[in-house]
Amino acid sequence: ALFQQLCNHFSSGPLSGVRVLLTAGPTREPIDPVRFIGNRSSGKMGFALARAFVSAGATVELVAGPVSLATPAGVARFDVETAREMEQKVLDRVTECDIFVGCAAVADYRPEVVADQKIKKNNEQMEIHLVRNNDILATVAALSKAPFTVGFAAETQAPETYAEKKRIAKKIDMIAANLVGASEGGFERDENALTLLWEGGQKRLPLADKGMLAEQLVTLITERYENRYPA
Amino acid sequence: ALFQQLCNHFSSGPLSGVRVLLTAGPTREPIDPVRFIGNRSSGKMGFALARAFVSAGATVELVAGPVSLATPAGVARFDVETAREMEQKVLDRVTECDIFVGCAAVADYRPEVVADQKIKKNNEQMEIHLVRNNDILATVAALSKAPFTVGFAAETQAPETYAEKKRIAKKIDMIAANLVGASEGGFERDENALTLLWEGGQKRLPLADKGMLAEQLVTLITERYENRYPA
């Protein structure tokens, strides 16, 4: 915390004095003590964004799902596992931030019942009954003092179309649409291509290293943020 | 392959000339292009075993699920993702081995249907219908020219009892019983405690670093293997 305050104090970047809260990585939803439902998010995009926000002078807090990535310098990191743990940590910290970026691939569903002991394979078939997790982005955007809110939409088809629907439905300020499971990049890769959408505008960011892409995203987010809260 | 042949040629360990096939790590069973059912196996025990078998002079092939571990020197590694891919690779290679060690935490069940596109969260609830995967250990042990076969049983309760049942039911030569999800070690840790069971005997290996434990296991496996196939 002291390190951050010092960084912030001496920082002269465009986001100097601005507090950013980020989520990154997947969540894991336990089925029993050994099995879980996971997803292919590596956390690389979110960690690259954390780094880029620090470079822009912001104070950065990062809520991370289970990933094998080192914490970027100057970032306060909180590790969580499930969607509900991530939601709780975000709600604990969100009142202290100016910009919230939900980059994590949060599980939409969790097993309704988590078995205490490892489930035995006694049957030829098995059913897992899932219930919805809360939508963290929509919850944050609906707060009475909501921060400037940026989401990600990872889609396997028509990413811009789905993302714009999500942006409007969740009432979030910006959304980055991201094709996954294709040659264009996305999960489990070092490169990605995105389209960033906001009310009245959009910008396509072609395939690039996630570090470079993160810098472009931070520049665009800063522009829209300053447009909404002129100095 | 040449490196292995050379290692083998100059090796004077107790398993010189013996071919070992190992599995390690978890498997992932896709639900759709981004979501999967996984488990908490880190692969560390299996990779430590591969290293210990190389030290004992064996020729080692390793079929690994998705883990973030470096390939031990002198080991031929095949990466797979699902239980069915692991089974296929094992069946491809098993006729070329003398000892088979199934250390992977193979998913017992897989989703019956894998969605082509990311499943949309349109409903409050969701069901995943699972079907059984084949049991790789039992399949290998049932081969007409079965290798000397060693299994692992990761249990959250009464590991020796369940493991001995598994050993007899699957007709495997030895089984290592392993308590997981407890303070004693197991998944996602660098230490573990095991009980190794075979027909007419058992040996408890107390909590130790997985590398040291792997050496003890290889010594015991070598004893039982030589007992069955005297030189």
Boltz contact constraints between the chains, C-beta under 6 A:
constraints:
  - contact:
      token1: [A, 33]
      token2: [B, 156]
      max_distance: 6.0
  - contact:
      token1: [A, 33]
      token2: [B, 181]
      max_distance: 6.0
  - contact:
      token1: [A, 34]
      token2: [B, 39]
      max_distance: 6.0
  - contact:
      token1: [A, 34]
      token2: [B, 40]
      max_distance: 6.0
  - contact:
      token1: [A, 34]
      token2: [B, 180]
      max_distance: 6.0
  - contact:
      token1: [A, 35]
      token2: [B, 39]
      max_distance: 6.0
  - contact:
      token1: [A, 36]
      token2: [B, 38]
      max_distance: 6.0
  - contact:
      token1: [A, 37]
      token2: [B, 37]
      max_distance: 6.0
  - contact:
      token1: [A, 38]
      token2: [B, 36]
      max_distance: 6.0
  - contact:
      token1: [A, 38]
      token2: [B, 38]
      max_distance: 6.0
  - contact:
      token1: [A, 39]
      token2: [B, 34]
      max_distance: 6.0
  - contact:
      token1: [A, 39]
      token2: [B, 35]
      max_distance: 6.0
  - contact:
      token1: [A, 40]
      token2: [B, 34]
      max_distance: 6.0
  - contact:
      token1: [A, 68]
      token2: [B, 68]
      max_distance: 6.0
  - contact:
      token1: [A, 108]
      token2: [B, 121]
      max_distance: 6.0
  - contact:
      token1: [A, 109]
      token2: [B, 126]
      max_distance: 6.0
  - contact:
      token1: [A, 117]
      token2: [B, 156]
      max_distance: 6.0
  - contact:
      token1: [A, 117]
      token2: [B, 157]
      max_distance: 6.0
  - contact:
      token1: [A, 118]
      token2: [B, 156]
      max_distance: 6.0
  - contact:
      token1: [A, 121]
      token2: [B, 108]
      max_distance: 6.0
  - contact:
      token1: [A, 124]
      token2: [B, 132]
      max_distance: 6.0
  - contact:
      token1: [A, 125]
      token2: [B, 131]
      max_distance: 6.0
  - contact:
      token1: [A, 126]
      token2: [B, 109]
      max_distance: 6.0
  - contact:
      token1: [A, 126]
      token2: [B, 130]
      max_distance: 6.0
  - contact:
      token1: [A, 127]
      token2: [B, 127]
      max_distance: 6.0
  - contact:
      token1: [A, 127]
      token2: [B, 129]
      max_distance: 6.0
  - contact:
      token1: [A, 128]
      token2: [B, 128]
      max_distance: 6.0
  - contact:
      token1: [A, 129]
      token2: [B, 127]
      max_distance: 6.0
  - contact:
      token1: [A, 130]
      token2: [B, 126]
      max_distance: 6.0
  - contact:
      token1: [A, 131]
      token2: [B, 125]
      max_distance: 6.0
  - contact:
      token1: [A, 132]
      token2: [B, 124]
      max_distance: 6.0
  - contact:
      token1: [A, 156]
      token2: [B, 33]
      max_distance: 6.0
  - contact:
      token1: [A, 156]
      token2: [B, 117]
      max_distance: 6.0
  - contact:
      token1: [A, 156]
      token2: [B, 118]
      max_distance: 6.0
  - contact:
      token1: [A, 157]
      token2: [B, 117]
      max_distance: 6.0
  - contact:
      token1: [A, 180]
      token2: [B, 34]
      max_distance: 6.0
  - contact:
      token1: [A, 181]
      token2: [B, 33]
      max_distance: 6.0
